Amino acid sequence: MPTPTVTANTVATVESDEAPGPEFAGISGWINSEPLRMADLRGKVVLIDFWTYTCINCIRTFPHLKEWHAKYADKGLVVVGVHSPEFLFETVRSNVEQAVADFGIEYPVAQDNMLNTWRAFGNRSWPGKFLVGKDGTIRFRHFGEGQYAKTEKQIRELLAETGVSLADIPVNSTADGPVYPGLQSSSSIEEEVTRELFASSIKNRIAFTNGGQKLAYIGNSEYYSESATFASYTDPGDHRNHYIY
């Protein structure tokens, strides 16, 4: 499985790429749809969303994807969720079907279990979005969360190129806000939302630098020195936000 950047702060946008949109490759199954081919979608605008169901950054984009599907499907927009798993259990069809049902996803979902379509598009993160125009070329791509207003603007422009009228469909006027509003509006990080935390066999690795200070994920100094060993743990009592204990 790949190890791309998956944090919500990952934001990269490329417009007017005009590279040919690759065909769906190595898809092991389809949910909510019969098998689709990019060649059969010529003349339509196709939004490809690379996601995996345990990715919180992907989950936070679903309200926007579902809104665009509801607003523009009748105008020629085809939203395709390409489920590209990070973990082995995410390759199980029944697990993906349950996730699709739980999230209320009604547009087609392709199981890209071997990541062939991921590689064909040159995707590099969860989530990753590609807009393919009526001529079958990639016209816009965005990696990470955010830029929803800009993405919808691109959708509308590409649909307009097909000759449809969007006069009866209002643009979502809600401006993009910061992913973590509290972290940008307060001088006290301790009082705001908890940062993303990761625990692994690498132990107490350095996570990021805040104001020049290196911060680790683990709040206490007691941890396993190697795998498959026993260790004692003393609760420090004083728990700080943004750490694992």
Backbone torsions as a table, in degrees:
resi	resn	phi	psi	omega
1	MET	NA	148.9	-178.7
2	PRO	-75.7	166.7	176.5
3	THR	-127.7	63.6	179.3
4	PRO	-77.6	170.6	173.7
5	THR	-69.8	131.1	-176.7
6	VAL	-123.6	5.2	-176.4
7	THR	-73.9	155.0	-178.8
8	ALA	-65.0	-21.4	-177.7
9	ASN	-79.9	-5.2	178.9
10	THR	-73.3	113.1	179.8
11	VAL	-137.0	117.9	174.9
12	ALA	-146.4	132.3	-176.7
13	THR	-130.7	135.2	175.6
14	VAL	-127.1	126.6	178.8
15	GLU	-109.3	157.1	174.1
16	SER	51.6	44.0	179.5
17	ASP	-68.3	-40.7	174.5
18	GLU	59.9	20.8	172.1
19	ALA	-80.1	149.1	179.0
20	PRO	-59.6	136.5	176.8
21	GLY	-74.1	120.0	-177.5
22	PRO	-64.2	160.2	174.4
23	GLU	-77.6	151.5	172.2
24	PHE	-60.1	128.6	-173.3
25	ALA	-125.1	134.8	173.5
26	GLY	63.4	30.2	-179.4
27	ILE	-75.0	127.0	-177.1
28	SER	-87.2	-14.0	178.8
29	GLY	179.1	161.3	178.9
30	TRP	-122.4	143.6	177.2
31	ILE	-121.9	139.0	-178.9
32	ASN	70.5	8.7	-175.6
33	SER	-165.3	155.3	164.2
34	GLU	-71.2	162.4	178.9
35	PRO	-55.0	135.0	179.4
36	LEU	-107.3	152.9	173.6
37	ARG	-128.1	136.1	179.2
38	MET	-58.8	-34.6	-179.7
39	ALA	-61.6	-32.7	-179.6
40	ASP	-79.2	-11.3	-177.4
41	LEU	-99.2	6.5	176.4
42	ARG	-57.3	138.8	-176.9
43	GLY	96.0	-14.3	176.7
44	LYS	-108.5	168.9	172.8
45	VAL	-101.5	127.1	-175.4
46	VAL	-115.6	126.1	174.7
47	LEU	-105.5	113.7	178.2
48	ILE	-98.1	124.0	179.2
49	ASP	-118.5	112.9	175.8
50	PHE	-85.6	125.8	-175.4
51	TRP	-150.9	169.0	169.4
52	THR	-146.2	146.5	-162.8
53	TYR	-75.3	-10.7	175.1
54	THR	-95.6	1.1	-176.3
55	CYS	-86.9	111.9	-178.7
56	ILE	-63.6	-33.1	178.8
57	ASN	-65.4	-36.5	175.0
58	CYS	-67.1	-44.6	-176.6
59	ILE	-59.5	-37.5	-178.1
60	ARG	-70.2	-14.0	178.2
61	THR	-90.5	-13.7	-173.8
62	PHE	-58.5	-41.3	179.2
63	PRO	-56.1	-36.7	179.7
64	HIS	-72.5	-43.9	179.4
65	LEU	-61.6	-43.7	-179.4
66	LYS	-66.9	-35.9	177.6
67	GLU	-64.8	-45.8	179.8
68	TRP	-63.6	-39.8	177.5
69	HIS	-60.8	-45.3	-178.5
70	ALA	-66.4	-38.2	-175.1
71	LYS	-78.4	-37.6	-166.2
72	TYR	-117.0	-2.0	-179.2
73	ALA	-58.8	-41.3	-179.8
74	ASP	-71.3	-12.4	179.4
75	LYS	-97.7	-1.5	176.6
76	GLY	112.4	7.7	175.7
77	LEU	-86.7	130.1	174.9
78	VAL	-114.8	113.3	176.5
79	VAL	-93.7	128.6	177.9
80	VAL	-126.1	118.9	174.4
81	GLY	-88.3	116.8	177.7
82	VAL	-97.9	105.6	-177.0
83	HIS	-83.0	105.7	-178.3
84	SER	-110.8	103.3	-168.8
85	PRO	-71.0	145.6	172.3
86	GLU	-91.9	-34.1	-176.5
87	PHE	-118.0	157.1	-175.9
88	LEU	-60.5	-39.8	-177.7
89	PHE	-66.4	-17.2	178.4
90	GLU	-80.1	-2.5	175.5
91	THR	-87.1	-11.2	-176.9
92	VAL	-74.3	122.9	-174.4
93	ARG	-58.3	-43.8	-177.7
94	SER	-62.0	-33.5	177.2
95	ASN	-66.9	-42.1	179.7
96	VAL	-68.3	-40.7	177.9
97	GLU	-60.1	-41.1	178.9
98	GLN	-65.4	-41.0	178.8
99	ALA	-63.9	-42.4	178.6
100	VAL	-60.0	-42.1	178.3
101	ALA	-67.6	-43.9	-177.9
102	ASP	-63.0	-38.3	-178.1
103	PHE	-86.1	-4.1	178.8
104	GLY	68.3	34.7	-179.7
105	ILE	-83.6	123.0	-177.6
106	GLU	-109.8	-13.0	179.2
107	TYR	-82.8	165.8	-177.4
108	PRO	-61.0	141.9	177.0
109	VAL	-127.9	127.3	178.7
110	ALA	-105.4	135.4	177.0
111	GLN	-89.7	106.5	-178.5
112	ASP	-98.9	60.9	-169.4
113	ASN	-63.1	-31.0	-179.9
114	MET	-98.3	6.4	176.5
115	LEU	62.1	25.7	179.0
116	ASN	-68.5	-41.7	178.5
117	THR	-70.1	-38.1	174.4
118	TRP	-51.6	-50.8	-177.6
119	ARG	-69.8	-36.9	-179.3
120	ALA	-60.8	-37.7	179.7
121	PHE	-84.2	-10.8	-176.5
122	GLY	70.9	30.9	179.3
123	ASN	-69.6	155.6	-178.0
124	ARG	-140.6	7.2	179.4
125	SER	-157.7	161.0	167.5
126	TRP	-105.5	120.0	-7.2
127	PRO	-83.5	161.7	173.4
128	GLY	-138.6	132.7	-175.3
129	LYS	-123.4	137.6	179.0
130	PHE	-130.0	132.9	174.3
131	LEU	-107.9	123.5	179.4
132	VAL	-108.7	126.1	-177.7
133	GLY	-78.0	179.7	-176.0
134	LYS	-62.3	-23.7	-179.5
135	ASP	-88.2	2.3	177.2
136	GLY	85.7	11.0	178.5
137	THR	-104.0	151.2	177.6
138	ILE	-74.7	120.0	-176.5
139	ARG	-107.2	-14.6	-176.0
140	PHE	-162.4	140.3	174.1
141	ARG	-143.3	147.3	-179.1
142	HIS	-145.5	133.9	179.8
143	PHE	-113.3	129.4	179.0
144	GLY	98.4	-171.7	178.6
145	GLU	-83.3	174.3	172.4
146	GLY	84.3	-174.0	-179.7
147	GLN	58.8	33.8	-176.8
148	TYR	-69.2	-41.6	178.9
149	ALA	-63.5	-40.9	179.5
150	LYS	-66.8	-39.3	179.1
151	THR	-64.9	-42.8	178.7
152	GLU	-64.7	-36.9	177.0
153	LYS	-60.0	-42.4	178.3
154	GLN	-65.5	-39.7	177.3
155	ILE	-58.0	-47.6	-177.6
156	ARG	-65.1	-40.5	179.6
157	GLU	-64.4	-41.1	179.9
158	LEU	-70.0	-36.9	176.0
159	LEU	-65.9	-38.0	178.8
160	ALA	-61.4	-32.4	178.6
161	GLU	-65.4	-22.0	178.8
162	THR	-82.4	-9.5	177.3
163	GLY	98.1	2.6	179.9
164	VAL	-82.3	155.3	176.5
165	SER	-97.3	133.9	177.9
166	LEU	-112.7	18.3	-176.2
167	ALA	-62.0	-26.9	-177.5
168	ASP	-91.1	1.6	-178.2
169	ILE	-118.4	111.4	-179.5
170	PRO	-72.3	150.8	174.4
171	VAL	-77.4	143.0	173.5
172	ASN	-67.3	114.3	-174.1
173	SER	-86.2	0.0	-179.0
174	THR	-72.7	117.1	-180.0
175	ALA	-71.8	150.8	176.4
176	ASP	-65.1	130.5	174.8
177	GLY	-100.8	171.3	177.2
178	PRO	-64.5	148.1	-179.9
179	VAL	-62.8	-42.6	176.9
180	TYR	-118.9	83.7	-172.8
181	PRO	-55.2	-40.8	-175.4
182	GLY	-63.3	-35.5	-177.8
183	LEU	-69.6	-17.9	-179.5
184	GLN	-103.0	-5.6	-174.9
185	SER	-117.8	-2.9	-176.8
186	SER	-130.7	145.3	177.8
187	SER	-83.5	-9.3	-177.7
188	SER	-109.4	101.3	179.8
189	ILE	-65.2	-27.2	-177.2
190	GLU	-66.3	-22.7	-174.9
191	GLU	-93.4	-3.3	-171.4
192	GLU	-109.9	-167.3	-173.5
193	VAL	-62.6	148.5	-179.5
194	THR	-70.8	134.5	176.6
195	ARG	-67.9	167.8	175.3
196	GLU	-68.4	134.1	-177.1
197	LEU	-120.2	143.5	-179.6
198	PHE	-134.6	138.6	176.0
199	ALA	-125.0	138.2	-178.0
200	SER	-159.1	-179.4	179.9
201	SER	-70.4	-6.5	176.3
202	ILE	-75.7	-6.0	176.6
203	LYS	68.6	-133.8	-169.0
204	ASN	-90.2	61.1	-176.2
205	ARG	-71.9	156.5	178.5
206	ILE	-72.4	131.2	-174.3
207	ALA	-94.6	-55.8	-178.7
208	PHE	-162.6	173.0	-179.4
209	THR	-109.9	127.2	179.5
210	ASN	-119.9	108.5	-178.6
211	GLY	63.5	32.0	179.5
212	GLY	87.6	-6.4	-178.4
213	GLN	-100.2	128.2	177.8
214	LYS	-77.5	129.0	-178.8
215	LEU	-118.0	132.1	177.7
216	ALA	-96.4	170.8	179.6
217	TYR	-80.3	-32.1	-173.3
218	ILE	-95.3	128.7	-175.6
219	GLY	-82.1	-22.5	179.9
220	ASN	-110.6	158.5	-174.3
221	SER	-87.9	-6.0	-178.8
222	GLU	-90.9	119.5	176.5
223	TYR	-156.8	166.9	-178.3
224	TYR	-63.2	134.1	177.2
225	SER	-83.5	-19.5	175.7
226	GLU	-158.9	166.6	-176.9
227	SER	-73.4	158.2	174.9
228	ALA	59.8	37.3	175.4
229	THR	-127.2	163.0	177.9
230	PHE	-97.9	146.6	178.3
231	ALA	-146.9	148.8	177.0
232	SER	-91.1	156.5	-178.4
233	TYR	-138.5	132.5	176.5
234	THR	-115.2	119.7	179.4
235	ASP	-64.5	121.4	-177.7
236	PRO	-68.9	-16.0	178.5
237	GLY	84.2	-46.5	-179.6
238	ASP	-92.3	99.3	-176.5
239	HIS	-95.3	128.4	178.2
240	ARG	-102.4	145.3	174.9
241	ASN	-64.8	152.6	176.7
242	HIS	81.0	14.6	179.1
243	TYR	-133.6	155.2	172.8
244	ILE	-98.9	137.5	176.9
245	TYR	-123.1	NA	NA
